Structure formats: C-alpha cells, structure tokens
Amino acid sequence: MHFSSALAMPVFLTLANAAVLGKRALSGQATTYGGNVVGGACSFSTYTLPSNIFGTALSDSNWDTSANCGACVSVTGPDGNSITAMIVDECPGCGTNHLDLFPTAFTSLASLSTGVIDVAWSYVDCPITSPLQVHLKEGVSEYWFSMQVVNANKAVSKLEVSTDSGSTWQSTTRMDYNFFENSSGFGTASVDVKITSSAGDVVIVNNVAITAGSVVTAASNFGSSTSTAASSSAVVAAVVASSVVSSTTPIAAVSTSVVATPSSVAPSATSVAPVSTPAAIEATSAYSAPTTIVPTASPSTSSTYSSSPTLSFTPKPTYADDDACEW
C-alpha cells in the first residue's frame, strides 16, 4: 500500500508536536510487544509499574547507556490522544525515536491490528508521588558496589557515594543494564548515597547498608527536600532478559520481527521468537484535542510474552539476527 505523505505527515507532526505538554516532541513510530518490566533491559527486577503509568521499550538509538531507564514519556498517537509510559526496556535495531509499547499502551492509541503507528512523544516527569528507592545488586560487598534507582519521578543522571558523612562524594559508573557501579567498592559496610536527577534535583539516602539484593526507600522523591532512608527489605535478584520488536520503515506497509536479546547484566540464554506484525500506516490530516488516558489496571509485567496480534491476512514473516532487525 502506498500513501501520499507530502500533505499528511506535516499535518500530523505539527499537531502532535503542539499536543505533548507544550514541549518539543520527537516524531517516530511505535509498535507493540508482550511487555517486560522484571526481565527488561533496565533490570527493574524489584519494581512494579504504578497503575497510572504504562510501559514501553525504547530504541537502542535513544538508549544512551540506559540513561533513559525509568524516565517517563508522553506519547501522542495518530488520533491525537495521549498516554504516559515509563521506559523499562530496550528495543535493539528499532529506528530512531521508536517506542515498543506494552499492549495496554498501544491499544490506548490504536488497534493492535494496525501494527505500526506514527507517534510524537516527549520526556515528562512521571506522575509518582511516593518516595524513590535504591536497590543493591546481588553480590555487592565492601569490595564491589552496584546500585540502581527505582520509582524516581524524573530521569536519574548520576549516583554518588560518601563514606565520610557527606564531606566528600565519590562517583560511580552507570552500566548499560542500569546499575551504578564501582568495581573496587568503597571499603565500608554502609554508605550515604546522593542521587541527582536530569533536572538537577538531589535526594540523599543516609546509612545504606551494603546488603546484597536489598531495597532501601528514601523519605522523598525528586522535587522534595533532601531525605534519609526510611526502610529496607530483602528482594529477589535481578532476572536478565529483554524482548524487543524491530523498527519499521516510514510511511509504508511494514512487517516487523521480535528479537529477544539477553541483557548484559549476566549471561543467560534467550531465544528468538520471530513475529510478523503488518502495518498499514495511514497518516491523518485532522485531530481532536488530545486526552490523557489513565489505565484502570497496571500494565502486565509478566516476562512471558503474548503472541503477536491475530490479523486479517498472513504476511510472510521475516527473521532477525541476534541484535539486528531485518525488514
């Protein structure tokens, strides 16, 4: 199927860019896959999405060494309505600005049978009012430090550690699987942690015990006063897996394939599940005012993926190599 993009796309991009919370929107495309929080590439093994936030994977072109993990995006679909989703996974081989939405997110914007839709999206603060948390990875000790931040209402830019009650702060390195690490550790059984958001907000969590797999809840989230730790609990170790769908070519009937790739957190075997997702993409020339859709239930966080949508025709499937999609 062929489309006349000369008139339709400028209208779509103009309206969509104006619709997403007054911020400059990025134009791209969106597909859908089974969804994965616990086993996604952001390694959110201890986290459940809030009921008012959908989930999405983000193209590796925008991944930025996991810097966008936990960030929220406002996504405007082809009909002009919008949703809010948190980035919890990576979509290897997807095109620039491509989102691979959880099914509940995609069906809030279009029918599953559409397969691929044109979207405009921008980064926004997450609608989270509860405190952020820090999660220590399995295997941590005085001699190896690894920690991530979850439930933040803004993207996290850096995590620093103090062993002298905040007189000095030492940096950590953010890994591609969304943990901040120091390969030598800090030589103490507990540390103070300073977390800085992409907007410059700071939350400090004091006296965090270096305990493998533990979660410590701060007293606040970004935008509130500097906080100290309030509680902690032992949690299950991170599960390493991610599943993704390929990107699509612009303004055309497209078939995509799902590529399951292991995260680099730890070696694990994953399989490739080829899926054909046809897309009859037709840009529209008129929009109603965008509305924000709030889901009535949390998007699925199961690591067992649903099959591709049942379609009215059967396209010839394509298969992808380990880390690259073929069209």
Secondary structure as UniProt FT lines:
FT   HELIX           5..19
FT   TURN            21..22
FT   STRAND          26..32
FT   TURN            38..39
FT   TURN            41..42
FT   TURN            45..46
FT   TURN            51..52
FT   STRAND          54..59
FT   HELIX           60..62
FT   TURN            64..70
FT   STRAND          72..76
FT   TURN            78..79
FT   STRAND          82..91
FT   TURN            92..93
FT   TURN            96..97
FT   STRAND          99..101
FT   HELIX           103..107
FT   TURN            108..109
FT   HELIX           112..114
FT   STRAND          117..124
FT   STRAND          133..136
FT   TURN            138..139
FT   TURN            142..143
FT   STRAND          144..150
FT   STRAND          156..162
FT   TURN            165..166
FT   STRAND          170..171
FT   STRAND          173..174
FT   TURN            176..177
FT   STRAND          180..182
FT   TURN            183..184
FT   STRAND          190..197
FT   TURN            198..199
FT   STRAND          202..209
FT   TURN            212..213
FT   STRAND          214..217
FT   TURN            222..223
FT   STRAND          231..234
FT   STRAND          242..245
FT   TURN            250..251
FT   STRAND          258..261
//
